[in-house]
Amino acid sequence: METVELEEKRIVIIGHSGSGKSTFARRLGRIYRCKVLHLDCVHWLPGWKERDRSKEKSIVKSFLDKNKNWVIDGNYRKICYGRRLNEATDIIFMDFGRSICLIRIIKRYLENRGKTRKSMAKGCEEKIDLEFIWWILYEGRDKKHRNNYKAVCKKYPEKITILRNNRDITKFISNLQNNK
């Protein structure tokens, strides 16, 4: 298993739906031997019901308070977003194109149909519908969302890494291994 010398690491992974945030988070968690929190598991309850916002914040706050090193994937700007970004040693923005994200979502659906994937709350079987496709292609990339990503990049330039494709991921992991 690929691992690197453990140093203080607190990694936030943000980006577009379908860009591979959760998969990348699990991989970095293994490499750095630290806890991983998938915000989809915090936000959703069985049957795709949304958890109460105050409970979400409590769960994330507790996770941050208890763990020195961590990886958190997901955007969810109303769940301790400022604290996550401020405390992060690294922020990774998965800025994959629309078509790649859509292909990944379709592939994920076909692989997990009728099941709940590891990075999702129990009782939330994989699904795809027109509303989610619209989100991936347009709504999740509207001006408000683009401006948020730009603001994060501008505020935290020393922490930010932008990954736009699988080559970028491979290069990023290779650099981790080479710098251990």
C-alpha positions in Angstrom: 0.0 0.0 0.0 1.3 3.5 -0.9 1.9 5.6 2.2 4.0 8.6 3.0 5.7 9.8 6.1 3.0 11.1 8.4 3.2 14.8 8.8 0.4 17.1 10.0 -2.2 16.9 7.2 -5.7 18.3 7.1 -7.0 18.1 3.5 -10.2 19.6 2.2 -11.4 18.3 -1.2 -14.0 20.4 -3.0 -15.2 20.4 -6.6 -17.9 19.4 -9.0 -20.2 16.5 -8.6 -18.8 13.4 -10.3 -15.2 14.7 -10.3 -14.1 11.9 -7.9 -13.8 13.8 -4.6 -14.8 10.8 -2.5 -12.6 8.3 -4.3 -9.6 10.7 -4.1 -10.4 11.3 -0.4 -10.2 7.6 0.4 -7.0 7.3 -1.4 -5.4 10.2 0.4 -6.7 8.9 3.7 -4.8 5.6 3.0 -1.7 7.4 2.0 -1.6 9.7 5.0 -3.1 7.1 7.4 -5.7 9.6 8.6 -9.5 9.7 9.1 -11.7 10.5 6.1 -15.1 12.3 6.4 -17.5 12.2 3.5 -19.9 15.1 3.8 -22.5 13.2 1.9 -22.6 10.8 4.9 -23.2 13.8 7.2 -25.8 15.5 5.1 -28.0 12.6 4.1 -30.1 10.3 6.1 -31.6 7.0 4.8 -34.0 7.5 1.9 -32.3 10.6 0.7 -33.7 12.7 3.6 -31.6 15.7 4.6 -30.2 15.9 8.1 -31.0 18.9 10.4 -28.4 21.6 9.8 -27.5 21.9 13.4 -26.8 18.2 13.7 -24.6 18.3 10.6 -22.6 21.1 12.1 -22.3 19.2 15.4 -21.0 16.1 13.6 -18.4 18.0 11.6 -17.3 20.1 14.5 -16.8 16.9 16.6 -14.8 15.3 13.8 -12.6 18.4 13.5 -12.1 18.7 17.3 -11.2 15.0 17.7 -8.8 14.5 14.8 -5.4 16.1 14.3 -5.1 14.8 10.7 -8.0 14.3 8.4 -9.4 14.4 4.9 -12.8 15.8 4.3 -14.5 15.7 0.9 -17.5 17.7 -0.2 -18.6 21.2 -0.7 -21.6 21.8 1.6 -20.8 25.5 2.3 -23.2 25.6 5.3 -21.4 22.9 7.2 -18.4 24.5 8.9 -17.0 25.5 5.5 -14.9 28.4 6.8 -13.4 26.4 9.6 -12.6 23.5 7.3 -10.8 25.8 4.8 -9.0 27.7 7.5 -7.8 24.6 9.3 -6.8 22.8 6.2 -3.1 22.4 5.3 -4.2 21.6 1.8 -7.2 22.4 -0.3 -7.8 20.4 -3.5 -10.2 21.7 -6.1 -11.4 19.0 -8.5 -12.2 21.1 -11.5 -13.1 18.4 -14.0 -15.1 19.2 -17.1 -18.9 18.7 -17.4 -18.7 15.7 -19.8 -16.1 13.9 -17.7 -18.3 14.4 -14.5 -21.4 13.2 -16.3 -19.6 10.1 -17.6 -18.3 9.3 -14.1 -21.8 9.7 -12.6 -23.3 7.4 -15.2 -20.5 4.8 -14.6 -20.9 5.2 -10.8 -24.6 4.6 -11.2 -24.1 1.5 -13.3 -21.6 0.1 -10.8 -23.7 0.8 -7.7 -27.2 0.5 -8.9 -29.4 -0.9 -6.1 -26.5 -0.4 -3.6 -25.3 2.3 -1.3 -21.7 3.3 -2.0 -19.2 3.7 0.8 -19.1 7.5 0.6 -22.8 7.9 0.9 -25.1 7.6 3.9 -26.6 4.2 4.7 -30.0 3.8 3.0 -29.2 6.1 0.1 -29.1 3.8 -2.9 -27.3 5.1 -5.9 -29.6 7.0 -8.2 -29.5 9.2 -11.2 -32.3 11.4 -12.5 -32.8 14.5 -14.8 -32.5 16.9 -11.8 -29.1 15.5 -10.9 -27.9 15.5 -14.5 -29.0 19.2 -14.7 -27.0 19.9 -11.6 -23.9 18.3 -13.0 -24.1 20.0 -16.3 -25.5 23.5 -15.4 -26.8 24.3 -11.9 -23.7 23.2 -10.0 -21.6 25.3 -12.4 -23.6 28.5 -12.3 -22.0 31.9 -11.6 -22.5 31.6 -7.8 -20.7 28.3 -7.7 -17.9 29.4 -10.0 -17.4 32.5 -7.9 -17.2 30.5 -4.7 -14.4 28.3 -6.2 -12.6 31.4 -7.4 -12.9 33.0 -4.0 -11.4 29.9 -2.3 -8.5 29.9 -4.8 -7.9 33.6 -4.2 -8.1 33.5 -0.4 -5.9 30.4 0.0 -3.4 30.4 -2.9 -0.7 28.8 -0.7 -3.0 25.8 0.1 -4.8 25.3 -3.2 -4.1 22.6 -5.8 -6.4 22.4 -8.8 -6.8 19.0 -10.5 -8.6 19.0 -13.8 -8.2 15.4 -15.1 -6.9 12.0 -14.3 -3.4 12.9 -15.4 -3.3 15.6 -12.8 -4.4 13.1 -10.1 -1.7 10.6 -11.2 1.0 13.4 -11.2 -0.2 14.6 -7.7 0.1 11.1 -6.3 3.4 10.5 -7.9 4.8 13.7 -6.4 3.6 12.6 -3.0 5.5 9.3 -3.4 8.6 11.1 -4.7 8.7 13.6 -1.9 8.4 11.2 1.0 
